[in-house]
Amino acid sequence: MTTHWLHGWRLTGLIALLLSLMTLGIIGAHDFSVDGLRAAIRATARTSLLLFLPVFAASALVRLQPNDATRWLRRNRRYLGVSFAASHILHSFAIIAFAAVAPDLFWSMTNTSTLISGGLAYLFILAMAATSFDAAMRWLGARNWRALHWAGSWYIAISFIITNAKRTPGMPLYWLAVTLTLAVILLRLFDWWQRRRKLVNAPA
Ligand code: HEM
C-alpha cells in the first residue's frame, strides 16, 4: 500500500482537480444558468460529505479494525481532509456566484442565522486546512492543534446532520446522509468508550 502512487499531496491534487472539473462540467452542462450553480452547490455538498466521513472515522476505524485499507486511510487522513476543504471551497464559490446572479432566490433559501452558522463552519474548515502542514502544526503546538481539529470536525459533522435533515421532508433520500453521519459518530463514541474501558481496567 505504501508504494502505491495514490497517496499524500498527489491524492489531494488529483481530487481537487477532479472536483473542479466536475463543478465546471455541471455548471457548463446547464448553460451557466442559475440551475447549474444550484446543481453545483448540491454536488459539492455531497462530495464534501463523502470526503469528510472517512476522515472523521479514520482513527476509530484503524483502532477497531486494523488492516491495509484502514491504515491507508489513517495515513492519508490529512490529505483527504484538505481535499474535503477544497470541495467545500468550491461549494462556497458556487454559493457566491448564485447569490450574485440570483440574489432574491438566494435570500429566499437562506437567512442570517444560516450565514453565521455556515460561516463558522467555514472558519473551522479554513483553519483546519491551514494547519494541515507540518510547519503550521509545529507553530500551533500539539495540544492546540488537537483542540482545533476536534472542535472543528464535530462542528462540521453536526452541520452536515442539520443541513441534510432540513431537506428530508422534501426528499427522504437525505436520511441516507443523516444516517451515515450518525453511524460515524456512533463508531467514534464506541471507540472512545473502548479506549476508556481499557484505561480503567489497565493494571496500576
Ligand atoms: C454560509 C455558508 C453556506 C451557505 C450560504 C450555503 C448555502 C447553500 C444553499 C443555497 C444550498 C441549496 C442549493 C440548492 O438546492 O439550490 C446548500 C446546500 C447544501 N449545503 Fe450549503 N451553504 C453553506 C455552508 C454549508 C456547510 C458548512 C455545510 C456542511 C458542513 C453545507 C452543507 C450543505 C448540504 C448538505 C446541502 C444540500 C446538498 C444536497 O442537496 O444534496 N453547507 N447550501
Residues whose N, C-alpha, C, O or C-beta is under 5 A from the ligand:
A	BS01	HEM	R38 I41 R42 A45 I95 M109 T114 L115 G118 G119 A121 I156 S159 F160 T163 N164
